[in-house]
Amino acid sequence: MNATLPTAEALRTALAELLDGLPPTQTAKAVDRLIASYRGTTPTDAPVLRDRSDVAAYAAYRMPATFEAVRACLAALRAAAPDWVPATHTDIGGGTGAATWAVAGAWEQGPRTTVLDWAEPALALGRELAASSGIPALRAATWQRARIGAVQEPAAPTDLVTVSYVLKELTPGDRTALVDSTAASAQAVVIVEPGTPDGYARVIEARDRLIAAGLTVAAPCPHSGACPIEQGTDWCHFSARVSRSSLHRQVKGGSLSHEDEKFSYVVATRFPTDPVGARVTRRPQIRKGQVLLELCTRDEGLQRATVTKRHGELYRAARDTAWGDAWPPPEGD
């Protein structure tokens, strides 16, 4: 059984209970301030989340989107290494634990998780949400305050490290220290940033450091060579569909039942993986009798593939292919 679906449902339930009874206007104001910080470009040397009100707003605003983005990254890792199962996990800068929820849902038996963050209110609320989840791996997680990026001693060895939407908040020196420490301590590293040119640049910087430290790229790239995108001309990013609850829509001021989270990421490992032969890097364009796919390939860089009805089963597969998927689809999909 794949535990992802019940974990997603449990997260929606936990957030609904958290928001129930909170004044929507107060929460919305906190969300507005957090959006301004999230979209800003200036790193900070203090936690963005200051108190429980901030943390509740953040959980409502960001946890569902972060969960879905990390879930997509973990799915790519599992596809590249289907037999690998982590026993331990460290969620660096994990805040209220969105990535930890995604990890708990990715494997049948979730790993032993330690969440590190410098904001005690975020850790406290994350612990509270995990305790109410009914999911053993979440309830057993350890929540620990730590200064993110300031490496004072070697990081403890761990199987899996997630660093989601954290690098933007750090100074360049702290980013370097964090990525280098992570590369030295983990068997697999998942780094996620906003799907913006700046977010992509931070992911590429981290990717280069991970490769220099001896790791190889498992996803999204089909290779560990240089990114074929010319800097300044485009950026690599993907999209995850996020379901909105009624309370989530109220807090965010939206009317749709869903939103699309854009993110950039890299997954790198110290063990062998089987990366995809090519990955779809833009939303497929479906036209009459043909599908246009933008691809990053293992050997030939960026390519455009046109799949028509003449391709038979491949054409039908192309019509079902989504942004971020492997191409061609693995057999059995």
SVG drawing of the C-alpha trace seen along z (x, -y; Angstrom):
<svg xmlns="http://www.w3.org/2000/svg" viewBox="-15 -42 49 45">
<polyline fill="none" stroke="black" stroke-width="0.4" points="0.0,0.0 1.2,-3.5 0.7,-5.6 0.8,-8.9 -3.0,-9.4 -4.0,-8.8 -1.1,-11.0 -2.3,-13.8 -5.8,-13.4 -4.5,-13.4 -2.6,-16.6 -5.8,-18.3 -7.7,-17.2 -5.0,-18.4 -4.8,-21.8 -8.6,-22.2 -8.7,-21.5 -5.8,-24.0 -7.6,-26.8 -11.0,-26.1 -11.9,-28.9 -9.1,-31.3 -10.2,-34.7 -9.9,-34.6 -8.9,-38.4 -6.1,-37.9 -4.8,-34.9 -5.1,-36.5 -3.0,-39.5 -0.3,-37.2 -0.4,-35.3 0.0,-38.6 3.2,-39.4 4.5,-35.9 3.9,-36.1 5.9,-39.3 8.8,-37.6 8.4,-34.4 8.6,-36.4 11.4,-38.7 15.1,-38.3 16.9,-39.4 18.2,-36.5 17.6,-36.8 19.5,-35.9 16.4,-35.5 13.4,-33.1 10.6,-34.3 8.0,-32.7 7.9,-34.7 4.9,-33.3 2.0,-30.9 -0.1,-33.2 2.6,-33.4 3.1,-29.7 -0.7,-28.9 -0.8,-31.3 2.2,-29.7 0.8,-26.2 -2.4,-27.2 -0.6,-29.0 2.4,-26.9 2.2,-23.3 -0.1,-21.8 2.0,-23.3 5.3,-22.3 3.9,-18.8 2.9,-18.3 6.2,-19.6 8.3,-17.4 6.0,-14.4 6.7,-14.9 10.5,-14.9 10.3,-11.8 8.3,-10.0 11.1,-10.8 13.6,-9.4 11.6,-6.2 11.3,-5.8 15.1,-6.1 15.8,-3.8 12.7,-1.6 14.4,0.8 16.0,-1.8 14.2,-2.5 15.6,-5.0 15.8,-4.1 16.6,-7.6 15.6,-11.1 16.6,-14.6 14.3,-17.5 16.6,-20.6 14.7,-23.8 11.6,-21.7 9.4,-24.2 6.0,-22.7 7.1,-19.5 5.5,-19.5 8.4,-17.6 8.3,-15.2 4.7,-14.4 5.6,-13.8 8.4,-11.4 6.1,-9.6 3.8,-8.9 6.4,-7.9 7.4,-4.5 5.3,-1.8 7.2,-2.2 8.4,-5.8 11.9,-6.4 12.9,-7.7 12.8,-11.5 14.5,-14.4 13.1,-17.8 15.6,-20.7 14.5,-24.4 15.5,-27.6 11.9,-28.7 10.6,-27.1 6.9,-28.1 7.2,-26.2 8.6,-23.2 5.9,-23.3 3.1,-23.4 4.7,-20.8 4.9,-18.5 1.3,-19.1 0.1,-18.4 2.2,-15.2 0.8,-14.0 -2.7,-14.4 -2.0,-12.6 -2.4,-9.0 0.6,-8.1 3.2,-6.3 6.2,-7.7 5.0,-11.2 4.2,-10.7 7.6,-9.2 9.5,-12.2 11.9,-14.2 11.6,-18.0 14.8,-19.9 15.8,-23.5 19.0,-24.2 20.6,-27.2 20.3,-26.3 23.3,-26.8 25.8,-27.4 27.8,-24.2 29.7,-23.9 30.4,-20.2 29.9,-17.4 26.3,-16.6 25.1,-13.2 25.0,-10.5 21.5,-9.9 20.0,-8.1 17.8,-10.9 18.0,-14.7 15.3,-17.0 15.9,-20.8 12.7,-22.4 12.3,-26.1 15.2,-26.9 18.2,-28.0 16.5,-31.3 16.4,-32.3 20.1,-31.8 23.1,-34.0 25.5,-32.6 27.9,-31.4 25.3,-29.6 23.9,-28.0 27.3,-26.7 27.9,-25.3 24.5,-23.7 24.9,-22.0 28.4,-20.8 27.4,-19.4 24.4,-17.7 26.5,-16.2 29.0,-14.8 26.3,-13.2 23.5,-11.8 23.0,-8.9 20.3,-10.8 19.6,-14.6 16.4,-16.3 16.6,-20.1 13.5,-22.0 13.2,-25.8 10.5,-28.0 10.1,-27.6 11.5,-31.0 14.7,-32.0 16.3,-32.7 15.1,-29.4 16.5,-27.5 19.8,-29.3 20.1,-28.2 19.2,-24.6 21.9,-24.6 24.4,-26.0 23.5,-23.2 23.5,-20.6 27.1,-21.6 28.3,-21.3 26.6,-17.9 28.2,-16.5 31.6,-17.9 31.2,-16.1 30.8,-12.8 27.0,-12.4 25.2,-11.7 22.0,-13.2 18.9,-10.9 16.3,-13.5 15.0,-15.5 18.0,-15.5 18.7,-12.4 22.5,-13.0 25.0,-14.5 26.6,-16.7 26.2,-20.5 22.6,-21.8 22.0,-22.5 20.0,-25.6 21.9,-28.8 21.8,-30.8 19.7,-33.9 17.6,-32.5 15.3,-30.1 15.0,-28.1 14.1,-24.5 11.0,-24.1 8.0,-21.9 4.4,-22.0 2.4,-20.1 -1.4,-20.3 -2.5,-21.3 -6.0,-20.6 -7.5,-23.4 -9.9,-22.9 -12.7,-25.5 -10.7,-26.9 -7.5,-27.0 -9.4,-28.9 -10.7,-31.3 -7.3,-32.1 -5.7,-32.5 -8.5,-34.5 -9.0,-32.2 -12.1,-30.6 -10.6,-27.6 -10.6,-24.1 -6.9,-23.8 -3.7,-25.7 -0.5,-24.8 2.8,-25.0 5.8,-25.8 9.1,-24.4 12.7,-23.6 14.6,-20.7 17.5,-18.3 17.8,-14.8 21.3,-13.4 22.5,-10.1 25.6,-8.2 24.2,-4.9 23.5,-3.8 20.2,-4.9 18.6,-4.6 17.6,-8.2 15.1,-8.6 16.2,-8.7 14.5,-12.0 12.2,-14.2 9.4,-16.5 10.4,-20.0 7.3,-22.0 3.5,-21.3 2.9,-19.2 1.1,-20.9 -1.7,-18.8 -2.8,-19.7 -5.0,-18.0 -3.3,-14.7 0.0,-15.5 1.6,-16.2 4.6,-18.5 7.0,-17.6 9.9,-19.7 12.5,-17.3 15.8,-17.3 17.6,-14.2 20.5,-12.1 22.8,-12.5 21.5,-15.4 20.5,-18.1 17.3,-20.0 15.0,-18.7 11.5,-19.0 9.7,-15.8 6.6,-15.7 4.5,-12.6 1.7,-12.0 -1.0,-9.4 1.4,-7.5 3.3,-6.6 0.3,-4.5 0.7,-3.5 3.4,-6.1 1.0,-8.8 -1.6,-7.6 1.0,-7.7 2.1,-11.2 -1.5,-12.5 -1.4,-11.1 2.1,-12.5 2.4,-15.4 5.0,-18.1 7.8,-16.5 7.2,-12.9 9.8,-10.5 9.8,-10.1 9.1,-7.6 6.9,-6.3 8.3,-3.3 6.8,0.0 3.7,0.9 2.6,-2.8"/>
</svg>
